[in-house]
């Protein structure tokens, strides 16, 4: 479910301490595209990850009309910058 809803934007916040299962992620991508189609808003998924080494920005395109963005924020990378 969306954590925050703005006028033209839906943001999902998630914390992950495990490897992303891309098979499950694909199912979630379809859900996100469906959500985008229903609300007519841009969807962004923000993941705070303790597993990945680098930040990553991914734009998912389910078909020519539905697309959304997933931002993975690496807590490892943030910690290395601070130390």
mmCIF file of the N, C-alpha and C atoms, coordinates in Angstrom:
data_MODEL
# 
_entry.id   MODEL 
# 
loop_
_atom_site.group_PDB 
_atom_site.id 
_atom_site.type_symbol 
_atom_site.label_atom_id 
_atom_site.label_alt_id 
_atom_site.label_comp_id 
_atom_site.label_asym_id 
_atom_site.label_entity_id 
_atom_site.label_seq_id 
_atom_site.pdbx_PDB_ins_code 
_atom_site.Cartn_x 
_atom_site.Cartn_y 
_atom_site.Cartn_z 
_atom_site.occupancy 
_atom_site.B_iso_or_equiv 
_atom_site.pdbx_formal_charge 
_atom_site.auth_seq_id 
_atom_site.auth_comp_id 
_atom_site.auth_asym_id 
_atom_site.auth_atom_id 
_atom_site.pdbx_PDB_model_num 
ATOM 1   N N  . UNK A 1 1  ? 0.850  -1.194  0.000   1.00 0.00 ? 1  UNK A N  1 
ATOM 2   C CA . UNK A 1 1  ? 0.000  0.000   0.000   1.00 0.00 ? 1  UNK A CA 1 
ATOM 3   C C  . UNK A 1 1  ? 0.891  1.252   0.000   1.00 0.00 ? 1  UNK A C  1 
ATOM 4   N N  . UNK A 1 2  ? 0.432  2.301   -0.641  1.00 0.00 ? 2  UNK A N  1 
ATOM 5   C CA . UNK A 1 2  ? 1.241  3.518   -0.663  1.00 0.00 ? 2  UNK A CA 1 
ATOM 6   C C  . UNK A 1 2  ? 1.444  4.085   0.732   1.00 0.00 ? 2  UNK A C  1 
ATOM 7   N N  . UNK A 1 3  ? 2.671  4.458   1.030   1.00 0.00 ? 3  UNK A N  1 
ATOM 8   C CA . UNK A 1 3  ? 2.960  5.057   2.329   1.00 0.00 ? 3  UNK A CA 1 
ATOM 9   C C  . UNK A 1 3  ? 2.596  6.545   2.332   1.00 0.00 ? 3  UNK A C  1 
ATOM 10  N N  . UNK A 1 4  ? 2.866  7.216   1.233   1.00 0.00 ? 4  UNK A N  1 
ATOM 11  C CA . UNK A 1 4  ? 2.576  8.648   1.112   1.00 0.00 ? 4  UNK A CA 1 
ATOM 12  C C  . UNK A 1 4  ? 1.897  8.892   -0.224  1.00 0.00 ? 4  UNK A C  1 
ATOM 13  N N  . UNK A 1 5  ? 0.913  9.753   -0.237  1.00 0.00 ? 5  UNK A N  1 
ATOM 14  C CA . UNK A 1 5  ? 0.249  10.093  -1.491  1.00 0.00 ? 5  UNK A CA 1 
ATOM 15  C C  . UNK A 1 5  ? 0.235  11.607  -1.655  1.00 0.00 ? 5  UNK A C  1 
ATOM 16  N N  . UNK A 1 6  ? 0.803  12.080  -2.749  1.00 0.00 ? 6  UNK A N  1 
ATOM 17  C CA . UNK A 1 6  ? 0.785  13.496  -3.069  1.00 0.00 ? 6  UNK A CA 1 
ATOM 18  C C  . UNK A 1 6  ? -0.161 13.707  -4.241  1.00 0.00 ? 6  UNK A C  1 
ATOM 19  N N  . UNK A 1 7  ? -0.279 14.931  -4.682  1.00 0.00 ? 7  UNK A N  1 
ATOM 20  C CA . UNK A 1 7  ? -1.254 15.245  -5.725  1.00 0.00 ? 7  UNK A CA 1 
ATOM 21  C C  . UNK A 1 7  ? -1.037 14.426  -6.998  1.00 0.00 ? 7  UNK A C  1 
ATOM 22  N N  . UNK A 1 8  ? 0.214  14.323  -7.451  1.00 0.00 ? 8  UNK A N  1 
ATOM 23  C CA . UNK A 1 8  ? 0.501  13.593  -8.693  1.00 0.00 ? 8  UNK A CA 1 
ATOM 24  C C  . UNK A 1 8  ? 1.522  12.481  -8.484  1.00 0.00 ? 8  UNK A C  1 
ATOM 25  N N  . UNK A 1 9  ? 1.671  12.014  -7.249  1.00 0.00 ? 9  UNK A N  1 
ATOM 26  C CA . UNK A 1 9  ? 2.755  11.090  -6.950  1.00 0.00 ? 9  UNK A CA 1 
ATOM 27  C C  . UNK A 1 9  ? 2.356  10.112  -5.863  1.00 0.00 ? 9  UNK A C  1 
ATOM 28  N N  . UNK A 1 10 ? 2.722  8.843   -6.045  1.00 0.00 ? 10 UNK A N  1 
ATOM 29  C CA . UNK A 1 10 ? 2.544  7.828   -5.012  1.00 0.00 ? 10 UNK A CA 1 
ATOM 30  C C  . UNK A 1 10 ? 3.919  7.295   -4.656  1.00 0.00 ? 10 UNK A C  1 
ATOM 31  N N  . UNK A 1 11 ? 4.262  7.306   -3.362  1.00 0.00 ? 11 UNK A N  1 
ATOM 32  C CA . UNK A 1 11 ? 5.556  6.812   -2.912  1.00 0.00 ? 11 UNK A CA 1 
ATOM 33  C C  . UNK A 1 11 ? 5.352  5.622   -1.988  1.00 0.00 ? 11 UNK A C  1 
ATOM 34  N N  . UNK A 1 12 ? 6.025  4.515   -2.297  1.00 0.00 ? 12 UNK A N  1 
ATOM 35  C CA . UNK A 1 12 ? 6.065  3.355   -1.415  1.00 0.00 ? 12 UNK A CA 1 
ATOM 36  C C  . UNK A 1 12 ? 7.434  3.325   -0.755  1.00 0.00 ? 12 UNK A C  1 
ATOM 37  N N  . UNK A 1 13 ? 7.478  3.217   0.557   1.00 0.00 ? 13 UNK A N  1 
ATOM 38  C CA . UNK A 1 13 ? 8.744  3.121   1.278   1.00 0.00 ? 13 UNK A CA 1 
ATOM 39  C C  . UNK A 1 13 ? 8.918  1.699   1.780   1.00 0.00 ? 13 UNK A C  1 
ATOM 40  N N  . UNK A 1 14 ? 10.130 1.159   1.634   1.00 0.00 ? 14 UNK A N  1 
ATOM 41  C CA . UNK A 1 14 ? 10.378 -0.219  2.056   1.00 0.00 ? 14 UNK A CA 1 
ATOM 42  C C  . UNK A 1 14 ? 11.798 -0.333  2.589   1.00 0.00 ? 14 UNK A C  1 
ATOM 43  N N  . UNK A 1 15 ? 11.973 -1.151  3.627   1.00 0.00 ? 15 UNK A N  1 
ATOM 44  C CA . UNK A 1 15 ? 13.297 -1.434  4.168   1.00 0.00 ? 15 UNK A CA 1 
ATOM 45  C C  . UNK A 1 15 ? 13.609 -2.898  3.896   1.00 0.00 ? 15 UNK A C  1 
ATOM 46  N N  . UNK A 1 16 ? 14.792 -3.176  3.317   1.00 0.00 ? 16 UNK A N  1 
ATOM 47  C CA . UNK A 1 16 ? 15.147 -4.559  2.985   1.00 0.00 ? 16 UNK A CA 1 
ATOM 48  C C  . UNK A 1 16 ? 16.493 -4.924  3.578   1.00 0.00 ? 16 UNK A C  1 
ATOM 49  N N  . UNK A 1 17 ? 16.499 -6.037  4.308   1.00 0.00 ? 17 UNK A N  1 
ATOM 50  C CA . UNK A 1 17 ? 17.749 -6.577  4.841   1.00 0.00 ? 17 UNK A CA 1 
ATOM 51  C C  . UNK A 1 17 ? 18.028 -7.936  4.202   1.00 0.00 ? 17 UNK A C  1 
ATOM 52  N N  . UNK A 1 18 ? 17.471 -8.146  3.021   1.00 0.00 ? 18 UNK A N  1 
ATOM 53  C CA . UNK A 1 18 ? 17.611 -9.419  2.318   1.00 0.00 ? 18 UNK A CA 1 
ATOM 54  C C  . UNK A 1 18 ? 17.769 -9.133  0.830   1.00 0.00 ? 18 UNK A C  1 
ATOM 55  N N  . UNK A 1 19 ? 18.246 -10.126 0.093   1.00 0.00 ? 19 UNK A N  1 
ATOM 56  C CA . UNK A 1 19 ? 18.397 -9.981  -1.364  1.00 0.00 ? 19 UNK A CA 1 
ATOM 57  C C  . UNK A 1 19 ? 17.025 -9.873  -2.020  1.00 0.00 ? 19 UNK A C  1 
ATOM 58  N N  . UNK A 1 20 ? 16.916 -9.022  -3.033  1.00 0.00 ? 20 UNK A N  1 
ATOM 59  C CA . UNK A 1 20 ? 15.645 -8.850  -3.732  1.00 0.00 ? 20 UNK A CA 1 
ATOM 60  C C  . UNK A 1 20 ? 15.375 -10.072 -4.598  1.00 0.00 ? 20 UNK A C  1 
ATOM 61  N N  . UNK A 1 21 ? 14.219 -10.625 -4.451  1.00 0.00 ? 21 UNK A N  1 
ATOM 62  C CA . UNK A 1 21 ? 13.789 -11.751 -5.282  1.00 0.00 ? 21 UNK A CA 1 
ATOM 63  C C  . UNK A 1 21 ? 13.140 -11.154 -6.529  1.00 0.00 ? 21 UNK A C  1 
ATOM 64  N N  . UNK A 1 22 ? 13.828 -11.261 -7.676  1.00 0.00 ? 22 UNK A N  1 
ATOM 65  C CA . UNK A 1 22 ? 13.352 -10.586 -8.881  1.00 0.00 ? 22 UNK A CA 1 
ATOM 66  C C  . UNK A 1 22 ? 12.086 -11.207 -9.448  1.00 0.00 ? 22 UNK A C  1 
ATOM 67  N N  . UNK A 1 23 ? 11.823 -12.470 -9.095  1.00 0.00 ? 23 UNK A N  1 
ATOM 68  C CA . UNK A 1 23 ? 10.574 -13.095 -9.527  1.00 0.00 ? 23 UNK A CA 1 
ATOM 69  C C  . UNK A 1 23 ? 9.395  -12.442 -8.800  1.00 0.00 ? 23 UNK A C  1 
ATOM 70  N N  . UNK A 1 24 ? 9.531  -12.243 -7.501  1.00 0.00 ? 24 UNK A N  1 
ATOM 71  C CA . UNK A 1 24 ? 8.488  -11.553 -6.736  1.00 0.00 ? 24 UNK A CA 1 
ATOM 72  C C  . UNK A 1 24 ? 8.431  -10.079 -7.124  1.00 0.00 ? 24 UNK A C  1 
ATOM 73  N N  . UNK A 1 25 ? 9.596  -9.509  -7.404  1.00 0.00 ? 25 UNK A N  1 
ATOM 74  C CA . UNK A 1 25 ? 9.653  -8.098  -7.795  1.00 0.00 ? 25 UNK A CA 1 
ATOM 75  C C  . UNK A 1 25 ? 8.861  -7.858  -9.070  1.00 0.00 ? 25 UNK A C  1 
ATOM 76  N N  . UNK A 1 26 ? 8.933  -8.817  -10.011 1.00 0.00 ? 26 UNK A N  1 
ATOM 77  C CA . UNK A 1 26 ? 8.197  -8.685  -11.268 1.00 0.00 ? 26 UNK A CA 1 
ATOM 78  C C  . UNK A 1 26 ? 6.695  -8.636  -11.012 1.00 0.00 ? 26 UNK A C  1 
ATOM 79  N N  . UNK A 1 27 ? 6.219  -9.456  -10.080 1.00 0.00 ? 27 UNK A N  1 
ATOM 80  C CA . UNK A 1 27 ? 4.797  -9.437  -9.723  1.00 0.00 ? 27 UNK A CA 1 
ATOM 81  C C  . UNK A 1 27 ? 4.427  -8.088  -9.113  1.00 0.00 ? 27 UNK A C  1 
ATOM 82  N N  . UNK A 1 28 ? 5.327  -7.578  -8.261  1.00 0.00 ? 28 UNK A N  1 
ATOM 83  C CA . UNK A 1 28 ? 5.086  -6.288  -7.626  1.00 0.00 ? 28 UNK A CA 1 
ATOM 84  C C  . UNK A 1 28 ? 5.088  -5.172  -8.674  1.00 0.00 ? 28 UNK A C  1 
ATOM 85  N N  . UNK A 1 29 ? 5.960  -5.313  -9.681  1.00 0.00 ? 29 UNK A N  1 
ATOM 86  C CA . UNK A 1 29 ? 6.011  -4.318  -10.756 1.00 0.00 ? 29 UNK A CA 1 
ATOM 87  C C  . UNK A 1 29 ? 4.667  -4.216  -11.467 1.00 0.00 ? 29 UNK A C  1 
ATOM 88  N N  . UNK A 1 30 ? 4.046  -5.366  -11.709 1.00 0.00 ? 30 UNK A N  1 
ATOM 89  C CA . UNK A 1 30 ? 2.734  -5.375  -12.367 1.00 0.00 ? 30 UNK A CA 1 
ATOM 90  C C  . UNK A 1 30 ? 1.706  -4.687  -11.477 1.00 0.00 ? 30 UNK A C  1 
ATOM 91  N N  . UNK A 1 31 ? 1.776  -4.953  -10.181 1.00 0.00 ? 31 UNK A N  1 
ATOM 92  C CA . UNK A 1 31 ? 0.868  -4.296  -9.232  1.00 0.00 ? 31 UNK A CA 1 
ATOM 93  C C  . UNK A 1 31 ? 1.069  -2.783  -9.259  1.00 0.00 ? 31 UNK A C  1 
ATOM 94  N N  . UNK A 1 32 ? 2.344  -2.365  -9.298  1.00 0.00 ? 32 UNK A N  1 
ATOM 95  C CA . UNK A 1 32 ? 2.641  -0.939  -9.324  1.00 0.00 ? 32 UNK A CA 1 
ATOM 96  C C  . UNK A 1 32 ? 2.099  -0.296  -10.601 1.00 0.00 ? 32 UNK A C  1 
ATOM 97  N N  . UNK A 1 33 ? 2.250  -0.983  -11.717 1.00 0.00 ? 33 UNK A N  1 
ATOM 98  C CA . UNK A 1 33 ? 1.743  -0.457  -12.984 1.00 0.00 ? 33 UNK A CA 1 
ATOM 99  C C  . UNK A 1 33 ? 0.217  -0.343  -12.932 1.00 0.00 ? 33 UNK A C  1 
ATOM 100 N N  . UNK A 1 34 ? -0.418 -1.336  -12.325 1.00 0.00 ? 34 UNK A N  1 
ATOM 101 C CA . UNK A 1 34 ? -1.874 -1.310  -12.180 1.00 0.00 ? 34 UNK A CA 1 
ATOM 102 C C  . UNK A 1 34 ? -2.290 -0.145  -11.296 1.00 0.00 ? 34 UNK A C  1 
ATOM 103 N N  . UNK A 1 35 ? -1.544 0.054   -10.223 1.00 0.00 ? 35 UNK A N  1 
ATOM 104 C CA . UNK A 1 35 ? -1.812 1.161   -9.304  1.00 0.00 ? 35 UNK A CA 1 
ATOM 105 C C  . UNK A 1 35 ? -1.674 2.496   -10.034 1.00 0.00 ? 35 UNK A C  1 
ATOM 106 N N  . UNK A 1 36 ? -0.635 2.604   -10.862 1.00 0.00 ? 36 UNK A N  1 
ATOM 107 C CA . UNK A 1 36 ? -0.396 3.830   -11.626 1.00 0.00 ? 36 UNK A CA 1 
ATOM 108 C C  . UNK A 1 36 ? -1.557 4.083   -12.591 1.00 0.00 ? 36 UNK A C  1 
ATOM 109 N N  . UNK A 1 37 ? -2.036 3.031   -13.230 1.00 0.00 ? 37 UNK A N  1 
ATOM 110 C CA . UNK A 1 37 ? -3.122 3.167   -14.198 1.00 0.00 ? 37 UNK A CA 1 
ATOM 111 C C  . UNK A 1 37 ? -4.419 3.598   -13.520 1.00 0.00 ? 37 UNK A C  1 
ATOM 112 N N  . UNK A 1 38 ? -4.681 3.023   -12.341 1.00 0.00 ? 38 UNK A N  1 
ATOM 113 C CA . UNK A 1 38 ? -5.922 3.332   -11.621 1.00 0.00 ? 38 UNK A CA 1 
ATOM 114 C C  . UNK A 1 38 ? -5.905 4.767   -11.090 1.00 0.00 ? 38 UNK A C  1 
ATOM 115 N N  . UNK A 1 39 ? -4.786 5.176   -10.484 1.00 0.00 ? 39 UNK A N  1 
ATOM 116 C CA . UNK A 1 39 ? -4.715 6.493   -9.840  1.00 0.00 ? 39 UNK A CA 1 
ATOM 117 C C  . UNK A 1 39 ? -4.298 7.598   -10.798 1.00 0.00 ? 39 UNK A C  1 
ATOM 118 N N  . UNK A 1 40 ? -3.795 7.224   -11.984 1.00 0.00 ? 40 UNK A N  1 
ATOM 119 C CA . UNK A 1 40 ? -3.279 8.205   -12.938 1.00 0.00 ? 40 UNK A CA 1 
ATOM 120 C C  . UNK A 1 40 ? -2.190 9.076   -12.299 1.00 0.00 ? 40 UNK A C  1 
ATOM 121 N N  . UNK A 1 41 ? -1.375 8.446   -11.446 1.00 0.00 ? 41 UNK A N  1 
ATOM 122 C CA . UNK A 1 41 ? -0.284 9.148   -10.792 1.00 0.00 ? 41 UNK A CA 1 
ATOM 123 C C  . UNK A 1 41 ? 1.011  8.388   -11.019 1.00 0.00 ? 41 UNK A C  1 
ATOM 124 N N  . UNK A 1 42 ? 2.121  9.107   -10.946 1.00 0.00 ? 42 UNK A N  1 
ATOM 125 C CA . UNK A 1 42 ? 3.425  8.470   -11.092 1.00 0.00 ? 42 UNK A CA 1 
ATOM 126 C C  . UNK A 1 42 ? 3.763  7.738   -9.795  1.00 0.00 ? 42 UNK A C  1 
ATOM 127 N N  . UNK A 1 43 ? 4.274  6.520   -9.914  1.00 0.00 ? 43 UNK A N  1 
ATOM 128 C CA . UNK A 1 43 ? 4.585  5.695   -8.748  1.00 0.00 ? 43 UNK A CA 1 
ATOM 129 C C  . UNK A 1 43 ? 6.095  5.605   -8.562  1.00 0.00 ? 43 UNK A C  1 
ATOM 130 N N  . UNK A 1 44 ? 6.558  5.849   -7.349  1.00 0.00 ? 44 UNK A N  1 
ATOM 131 C CA . UNK A 1 44 ? 7.966  5.687   -7.009  1.00 0.00 ? 44 UNK A CA 1 
ATOM 132 C C  . UNK A 1 44 ? 8.064  4.752   -5.812  1.00 0.00 ? 44 UNK A C  1 
ATOM 133 N N  . UNK A 1 45 ? 8.909  3.736   -5.929  1.00 0.00 ? 45 UNK A N  1 
ATOM 134 C CA . UNK A 1 45 ? 9.174  2.827   -4.820  1.00 0.00 ? 45 UNK A CA 1 
ATOM 135 C C  . UNK A 1 45 ? 10.571 3.139   -4.304  1.00 0.00 ? 45 UNK A C  1 
ATOM 136 N N  . UNK A 1 46 ? 10.698 3.490   -3.031  1.00 0.00 ? 46 UNK A N  1 
ATOM 137 C CA . UNK A 1 46 ? 11.986 3.795   -2.422  1.00 0.00 ? 46 UNK A CA 1 
ATOM 138 C C  . UNK A 1 46 ? 12.346 2.666   -1.466  1.00 0.00 ? 46 UNK A C  1 
ATOM 139 N N  . UNK A 1 47 ? 13.480 2.018   -1.724  1.00 0.00 ? 47 UNK A N  1 
ATOM 140 C CA . UNK A 1 47 ? 13.927 0.896   -0.895  1.00 0.00 ? 47 UNK A CA 1 
ATOM 141 C C  . UNK A 1 47 ? 15.214 1.292   -0.180  1.00 0.00 ? 47 UNK A C  1 
ATOM 142 N N  . UNK A 1 48 ? 15.215 1.172   1.136   1.00 0.00 ? 48 UNK A N  1 
ATOM 143 C CA . UNK A 1 48 ? 16.428 1.348   1.918   1.00 0.00 ? 48 UNK A CA 1 
ATOM 144 C C  . UNK A 1 48 ? 17.009 -0.044  2.134   1.00 0.00 ? 48 UNK A C  1 
ATOM 145 N N  . UNK A 1 49 ? 18.160 -0.331  1.529   1.00 0.00 ? 49 UNK A N  1 
ATOM 146 C CA . UNK A 1 49 ? 18.701 -1.682  1.519   1.00 0.00 ? 49 UNK A CA 1 
ATOM 147 C C  . UNK A 1 49 ? 20.008 -1.786  2.290   1.00 0.00 ? 49 UNK A C  1 
ATOM 148 N N  . UNK A 1 50 ? 20.117 -2.811  3.128   1.00 0.00 ? 50 UNK A N  1 
ATOM 149 C CA . UNK A 1 50 ? 21.373 -3.089  3.825   1.00 0.00 ? 50 UNK A CA 1 
ATOM 150 C C  . UNK A 1 50 ? 22.221 -4.091  3.049   1.00 0.00 ? 50 UNK A C  1 
ATOM 151 N N  . UNK A 1 51 ? 21.717 -4.580  1.930   1.00 0.00 ? 51 UNK A N  1 
ATOM 152 C CA . UNK A 1 51 ? 22.380 -5.655  1.185   1.00 0.00 ? 51 UNK A CA 1 
ATOM 153 C C  . UNK A 1 51 ? 23.177 -5.126  -0.009  1.00 0.00 ? 51 UNK A C  1 
ATOM 154 N N  . UNK A 1 52 ? 22.572 -4.257  -0.817  1.00 0.00 ? 52 UNK A N  1 
ATOM 155 C CA . UNK A 1 52 ? 23.246 -3.811  -2.050  1.00 0.00 ? 52 UNK A CA 1 
ATOM 156 C C  . UNK A 1 52 ? 24.391 -2.855  -1.724  1.00 0.00 ? 52 UNK A C  1 
ATOM 157 N N  . UNK A 1 53 ? 25.393 -2.829  -2.615  1.00 0.00 ? 53 UNK A N  1 
ATOM 158 C CA . UNK A 1 53 ? 26.615 -2.030  -2.386  1.00 0.00 ? 53 UNK A CA 1 
ATOM 159 C C  . UNK A 1 53 ? 26.488 -0.596  -2.898  1.00 0.00 ? 53 UNK A C  1 
ATOM 160 N N  . UNK A 1 54 ? 25.622 -0.382  -3.899  1.00 0.00 ? 54 UNK A N  1 
ATOM 161 C CA . UNK A 1 54 ? 25.522 0.928   -4.529  1.00 0.00 ? 54 UNK A CA 1 
ATOM 162 C C  . UNK A 1 54 ? 24.065 1.353   -4.668  1.00 0.00 ? 54 UNK A C  1 
ATOM 163 N N  . UNK A 1 55 ? 23.852 2.669   -4.781  1.00 0.00 ? 55 UNK A N  1 
ATOM 164 C CA . UNK A 1 55 ? 22.517 3.187   -5.073  1.00 0.00 ? 55 UNK A CA 1 
ATOM 165 C C  . UNK A 1 55 ? 22.146 2.801   -6.507  1.00 0.00 ? 55 UNK A C  1 
ATOM 166 N N  . UNK A 1 56 ? 20.862 2.637   -6.744  1.00 0.00 ? 56 UNK A N  1 
ATOM 167 C CA . UNK A 1 56 ? 20.428 2.266   -8.095  1.00 0.00 ? 56 UNK A CA 1 
ATOM 168 C C  . UNK A 1 56 ? 19.059 2.888   -8.366  1.00 0.00 ? 56 UNK A C  1 
ATOM 169 N N  . UNK A 1 57 ? 18.889 3.410   -9.554  1.00 0.00 ? 57 UNK A N  1 
ATOM 170 C CA . UNK A 1 57 ? 17.615 3.974   -9.987  1.00 0.00 ? 57 UNK A CA 1 
ATOM 171 C C  . UNK A 1 57 ? 17.133 3.179   -11.193 1.00 0.00 ? 57 UNK A C  1 
ATOM 172 N N  . UNK A 1 58 ? 15.979 2.559   -11.073 1.00 0.00 ? 58 UNK A N  1 
ATOM 173 C CA . UNK A 1 58 ? 15.454 1.698   -12.125 1.00 0.00 ? 58 UNK A CA 1 
ATOM 174 C C  . UNK A 1 58 ? 14.097 2.227   -12.565 1.00 0.00 ? 58 UNK A C  1 
ATOM 175 N N  . UNK A 1 59 ? 13.899 2.386   -13.856 1.00 0.00 ? 59 UNK A N  1 
ATOM 176 C CA . UNK A 1 59 ? 12.589 2.747   -14.393 1.00 0.00 ? 59 UNK A CA 1 
ATOM 177 C C  . UNK A 1 59 ? 11.975 1.513   -15.025 1.00 0.00 ? 59 UNK A C  1 
ATOM 178 N N  . UNK A 1 60 ? 10.849 1.090   -14.508 1.00 0.00 ? 60 UNK A N  1 
ATOM 179 C CA . UNK A 1 60 ? 10.164 -0.091  -15.014 1.00 0.00 ? 60 UNK A CA 1 
ATOM 180 C C  . UNK A 1 60 ? 9.126  0.337   -16.042 1.00 0.00 ? 60 UNK A C  1 
ATOM 181 N N  . UNK A 1 61 ? 9.089  -0.375  -17.142 1.00 0.00 ? 61 UNK A N  1 
ATOM 182 C CA . UNK A 1 61 ? 8.091  -0.104  -18.176 1.00 0.00 ? 61 UNK A CA 1 
ATOM 183 C C  . UNK A 1 61 ? 7.341  -1.397  -18.438 1.00 0.00 ? 61 UNK A C  1 
ATOM 184 N N  . UNK A 1 62 ? 6.113  -1.482  -17.959 1.00 0.00 ? 62 UNK A N  1 
ATOM 185 C CA . UNK A 1 62 ? 5.314  -2.693  -18.123 1.00 0.00 ? 62 UNK A CA 1 
ATOM 186 C C  . UNK A 1 62 ? 4.763  -2.753  -19.546 1.00 0.00 ? 62 UNK A C  1 
ATOM 187 N N  . UNK A 1 63 ? 4.247  -1.650  -20.017 1.00 0.00 ? 63 UNK A N  1 
ATOM 188 C CA . UNK A 1 63 ? 3.840  -1.525  -21.420 1.00 0.00 ? 63 UNK A CA 1 
ATOM 189 C C  . UNK A 1 63 ? 4.064  -0.072  -21.827 1.00 0.00 ? 63 UNK A C  1 
ATOM 190 N N  . UNK A 1 64 ? 3.578  0.334   -22.961 1.00 0.00 ? 64 UNK A N  1 
ATOM 191 C CA . UNK A 1 64 ? 3.883  1.688   -23.443 1.00 0.00 ? 64 UNK A CA 1 
ATOM 192 C C  . UNK A 1 64 ? 3.217  2.792   -22.621 1.00 0.00 ? 64 UNK A C  1 
ATOM 193 N N  . UNK A 1 65 ? 2.276  2.436   -21.742 1.00 0.00 ? 65 UNK A N  1 
ATOM 194 C CA . UNK A 1 65 ? 1.559  3.457   -20.974 1.00 0.00 ? 65 UNK A CA 1 
ATOM 195 C C  . UNK A 1 65 ? 1.951  3.488   -19.502 1.00 0.00 ? 65 UNK A C  1 
ATOM 196 N N  . UNK A 1 66 ? 2.255  2.342   -18.916 1.00 0.00 ? 66 UNK A N  1 
ATOM 197 C CA . UNK A 1 66 ? 2.519  2.278   -17.475 1.00 0.00 ? 66 UNK A CA 1 
ATOM 198 C C  . UNK A 1 66 ? 4.007  2.190   -17.204 1.00 0.00 ? 66 UNK A C  1 
ATOM 199 N N  . UNK A 1 67 ? 4.536  3.119   -16.443 1.00 0.00 ? 67 UNK A N  1 
ATOM 200 C CA . UNK A 1 67 ? 5.926  3.030   -16.012 1.00 0.00 ? 67 UNK A CA 1 
ATOM 201 C C  . UNK A 1 67 ? 6.053  3.712   -14.651 1.00 0.00 ? 67 UNK A C  1 
ATOM 202 N N  . UNK A 1 68 ? 7.006  3.234   -13.885 1.00 0.00 ? 68 UNK A N  1 
ATOM 203 C CA . UNK A 1 68 ? 7.250  3.821   -12.575 1.00 0.00 ? 68 UNK A CA 1 
ATOM 204 C C  . UNK A 1 68 ? 8.720  3.653   -12.236 1.00 0.00 ? 68 UNK A C  1 
ATOM 205 N N  . UNK A 1 69 ? 9.146  4.246   -11.164 1.00 0.00 ? 69 UNK A N  1 
ATOM 206 C CA . UNK A 1 69 ? 10.560 4.287   -10.816 1.00 0.00 ? 69 UNK A CA 1 
ATOM 207 C C  . UNK A 1 69 ? 10.803 3.589   -9.486  1.00 0.00 ? 69 UNK A C  1 
ATOM 208 N N  . UNK A 1 70 ? 11.885 2.826   -9.416  1.00 0.00 ? 70 UNK A N  1 
ATOM 209 C CA . UNK A 1 70 ? 12.302 2.224   -8.160  1.00 0.00 ? 70 UNK A CA 1 
ATOM 210 C C  . UNK A 1 70 ? 13.684 2.770   -7.809  1.00 0.00 ? 70 UNK A C  1 
ATOM 211 N N  . UNK A 1 71 ? 13.795 3.384   -6.651  1.00 0.00 ? 71 UNK A N  1 
ATOM 212 C CA . UNK A 1 71 ? 15.059 3.931   -6.168  1.00 0.00 ? 71 UNK A CA 1 
ATOM 213 C C  . UNK A 1 71 ? 15.541 3.061   -5.019  1.00 0.00 ? 71 UNK A C  1 
ATOM 214 N N  . UNK A 1 72 ? 16.713 2.433   -5.203  1.00 0.00 ? 72 UNK A N  1 
ATOM 215 C CA . UNK A 1 72 ? 17.310 1.630   -4.135  1.00 0.00 ? 72 UNK A CA 1 
ATOM 216 C C  . UNK A 1 72 ? 18.401 2.470   -3.487  1.00 0.00 ? 72 UNK A C  1 
ATOM 217 N N  . UNK A 1 73 ? 18.248 2.743   -2.202  1.00 0.00 ? 73 UNK A N  1 
ATOM 218 C CA . UNK A 1 73 ? 19.241 3.515   -1.460  1.00 0.00 ? 73 UNK A CA 1 
ATOM 219 C C  . UNK A 1 73 ? 20.067 2.524   -0.645  1.00 0.00 ? 73 UNK A C  1 
ATOM 220 N N  . UNK A 1 74 ? 21.355 2.450   -0.953  1.00 0.00 ? 74 UNK A N  1 
ATOM 221 C CA . UNK A 1 74 ? 22.247 1.520   -0.264  1.00 0.00 ? 74 UNK A CA 1 
ATOM 222 C C  . UNK A 1 74 ? 22.702 2.132   1.061   1.00 0.00 ? 74 UNK A C  1 
ATOM 223 N N  . UNK A 1 75 ? 22.300 1.512   2.152   1.00 0.00 ? 75 UNK A N  1 
ATOM 224 C CA . UNK A 1 75 ? 22.749 1.995   3.453   1.00 0.00 ? 75 UNK A CA 1 
ATOM 225 C C  . UNK A 1 75 ? 24.239 1.716   3.656   1.00 0.00 ? 75 UNK A C  1 
ATOM 226 N N  . UNK A 1 76 ? 24.760 0.681   2.974   1.00 0.00 ? 76 UNK A N  1 
ATOM 227 C CA . UNK A 1 76 ? 26.201 0.402   3.016   1.00 0.00 ? 76 UNK A CA 1 
ATOM 228 C C  . UNK A 1 76 ? 26.973 1.563   2.396   1.00 0.00 ? 76 UNK A C  1 
ATOM 229 N N  . UNK A 1 77 ? 26.505 2.041   1.226   1.00 0.00 ? 77 UNK A N  1 
ATOM 230 C CA . UNK A 1 77 ? 27.187 3.148   0.542   1.00 0.00 ? 77 UNK A CA 1 
ATOM 231 C C  . UNK A 1 77 ? 27.129 4.427   1.386   1.00 0.00 ? 77 UNK A C  1 
ATOM 232 N N  . UNK A 1 78 ? 25.977 4.674   2.019   1.00 0.00 ? 78 UNK A N  1 
ATOM 233 C CA . UNK A 1 78 ? 25.854 5.862   2.875   1.00 0.00 ? 78 UNK A CA 1 
ATOM 234 C C  . UNK A 1 78 ? 26.792 5.774   4.064   1.00 0.00 ? 78 UNK A C  1 
ATOM 235 N N  . UNK A 1 79 ? 26.912 4.592   4.655   1.00 0.00 ? 79 UNK A N  1 
ATOM 236 C CA . UNK A 1 79 ? 27.785 4.398   5.807   1.00 0.00 ? 79 UNK A CA 1 
ATOM 237 C C  . UNK A 1 79 ? 29.253 4.590   5.425   1.00 0.00 ? 79 UNK A C  1 
ATOM 238 N N  . UNK A 1 80 ? 29.651 4.097   4.235   1.00 0.00 ? 80 UNK A N  1 
ATOM 239 C CA . UNK A 1 80 ? 31.037 4.242   3.792   1.00 0.00 ? 80 UNK A CA 1 
ATOM 240 C C  . UNK A 1 80 ? 31.389 5.694   3.552   1.00 0.00 ? 80 UNK A C  1 
ATOM 241 N N  . UNK A 1 81 ? 30.436 6.494   3.066   1.00 0.00 ? 81 UNK A N  1 
ATOM 242 C CA . UNK A 1 81 ? 30.690 7.915   2.841   1.00 0.00 ? 81 UNK A CA 1 
ATOM 243 C C  . UNK A 1 81 ? 30.888 8.655   4.170   1.00 0.00 ? 81 UNK A C  1 
ATOM 244 N N  . UNK A 1 82 ? 30.156 8.216   5.207   1.00 0.00 ? 82 UNK A N  1 
ATOM 245 C CA . UNK A 1 82 ? 30.248 8.896   6.501   1.00 0.00 ? 82 UNK A CA 1 
ATOM 246 C C  . UNK A 1 82 ? 31.508 8.538   7.252   1.00 0.00 ? 82 UNK A C  1 
ATOM 247 N N  . UNK A 1 83 ? 32.045 7.323   7.007   1.00 0.00 ? 83 UNK A N  1 
ATOM 248 C CA . UNK A 1 83 ? 33.238 6.905   7.774   1.00 0.00 ? 83 UNK A CA 1 
ATOM 249 C C  . UNK A 1 83 ? 34.531 7.160   7.024   1.00 0.00 ? 83 UNK A C  1 
# 
